[in-house]
Structures are given as C-alpha cells and as structure tokens.
Amino acid sequence: MSKRALRRCLAVGYGVCAAAGIAFALHGAQWSGARELLTPHAMPWLVAALLVNVAGIGLGMVAWRELLTGLAGPVPARPASRLYFVSFLGKYIPGRVWTLLAQMRLADSVGVRPAAMTATFGLSLAVVTVTGLVVATLIAPSLGVGAGWLALPASVLVAGLAWPRWIAAPMVWASRLVRRPLTIPTDVDRRLRTAVTVQLVCWAVSGLHLWLLAVVLGADPLRALPAAVGGFALAMVVGSYAVFVPDGAGVREVLLALVLAPVLPATAIGVAVLASRLICLVTEVATALVVCFGDIVRTRIEVSHVDIDVH
C-alpha cells in the first residue's frame, strides 16, 4: 500500500472513530425530556446559547494558536484553524492521544515540527486545566461554601499571569527526562499570559450557554450565573481527563447535575444537562466541518484558478 493510500485510510478511520464516539456520547439520552425547550418562548434562548458556544470555541482556538505561534513560529490563520479543528474531533475518540496524533500528522503540512506540536499540546492542556479549575471555583457560593475559597484560585491566577513560565515547567522537565530538551522561546511569558487571559474569557463565554438554558428553565439569573459558568468549566476539565469515554460522556453530565441542583428545580436539571450536551456537540462538530470543508473548497478553487491562468 502506498503512503498516500495509507494516509487516506487513516483519515477515514479517524473520521469513522470520531463519528462512533459522537454517537456513543448521544446514546441513551432521554431526549424526550428536552421537548419543553422546543417552544417559541425558549427558541431565542437556544439560538443565543448556540451562538455564545460558537464564540467560546473560537476563543479556545485563539488561545491555542497563541501557544503554537510561540513554539513553532507564525502559522497562517487558515492552516492553523484546520489543524486545530480536525484534531478537535479527536476528543470524541477514547484516549487523549488521538488528538495529539492527528495534530502531529497534519503539522507537517503547515511546517510545524512534531516536537513543537507536542509541546503546544502539553502547554495547551496545562493552560486549559489551570484556567478551568480557577473558573470552577465560582460554584462555591451556590454550594454554600464561603467566598474565602476564591482566594486560593485567585492567587494561582495572579501567579500564572505574573510568572507564566511555571505553567511550562512540567513540559520542560518531561522533555529533559526523555532526552528531548524543549527550547522555550524568549517571548513565552507574553504568549502564555495572552493564552491564559483568552482562555479565561473562553470559559466565561462558553459557560454562558448553560446559564441561558438554566434561566429559561426557571433559575434565578443571579444565582445561576456563577453556578453555570463555574460548573461548566469544572465539568469540561474533569471530563477531559476521563479518557476512556468520548468527550467525558457521563462524567460531564453527573457533575453538571450536581452543580445545577441548588439553582434549578429537580425536574429541569436533566433537561439543562442534555440540552448543554447537544448544544456543545452541534456547535463543535458544525464548526469543525465548516472550517475543514471550507478550506478544502477554497483550496480547490485556488488550484482551478491557477490552472486557468496557466492555460
């Protein structure tokens, strides 16, 4: 089998596995309970939830690209977007390694070395985890925990912004351990600060979709806001480490249900959790497909224009 044929087979297999993971994430959900959201009153809220989640996805890509640029040099927006969103679908395949492998496979096409891609993956994971856990502490008041608990994550955030290089320290140590020393660029502090700041905004914006769902289902807007934003960040971070299930399926839902319990009626919690899963899935998959297929179409149009000019 030629290398080209092998690559096509791997690409098809990757897509099939991602599709199977998506189906698994949706399997068994009691979607009939979400019918109360399919009303004229609720539809504007659902549309708003979809839009804010798309904005959150875009902000996540911006934070990731900032790290990639810092470690691999400038990467044009189009190939960077394709690299991010194609590998983004890997989270629906059990095991985080598939996202990294997809990124490393596509990195060659944009001139990024595997070492830089691996470092970007690790740094991005660290930034997403640290910022997500910081935002997650917003759930403390709704759970009856004193606001003093916010001092610890606040100090972590200040330390991350003042001395961002400590976030990269585990990656540097690991690279030395495997005798593949990682060279950290001189401007890594600035780029890490930017990535941390953008990722914090990403969590805040993404969590708004859950808040919109909670409000339309009867939650008090002020009480539901920290619970929804912090709870979504916590569920996403913890779910991302549940590597044996696609996209933390089940783990995310349990955590969201626990966090929403103090602010929503018991009968509405399941509806909000299921609607959140569906909104995230639709926006993530749709955005990835639009970016990837749009790039393919643009590339073909550009090639056809070149052929016309040549003839």
Summary of the structure (lengths in Angstrom):
residues: 311
radius of gyration: 20.6
end to end distance: 34.3
largest distance: 73.1
contacts: 1013
relative contact order: 0.14
helix: 82%
strand: 0%
